[in-house]
């Protein structure tokens, strides 16, 4: 519980420092770093999920329509 409180305090400190520097020198610099990291993390998670055992079965189930439902008969 104590570790989570420290984490919250650190996050709030980062937010405060970022906002106190303004839009161009604070938020813009953070977003220039955060967006590529977010895209990279998305790609890593996607490729990791596709490399797991049974991924092809899951994708097949996801992309195969089930025409027993009401929405498919329109």
Residue, then its C-alpha position, 0 to 999 in steps of 0.5 A: x500500500x505504501x509503494x502505491x502511495x509513493x507512485x501516486x505522489x511521483x505521478x502527481x509531481x510529474x504532472x505538476x512539473x509538466x503543467x507548470x512549464x506550459x504547453x510548448x516546453x512541458x506538454x509538447x515535450x512529454x507528448x513527443x516522447x510518450x506517443x512513440x513509446x505508446x505506439x511501440x508498446x502497442x506493437x510489442x503487445x500485438x506481436x506478443x499476442x500473435x505469437x502465443x499458442x492458439x492465436x490463429x484459432x482466436x483470430x479465426x473466431x474473431x473474424x468469422x461472422x456468426x450468422x445465427x445472430x440477428x445482426x447478420x440477417x439484415 
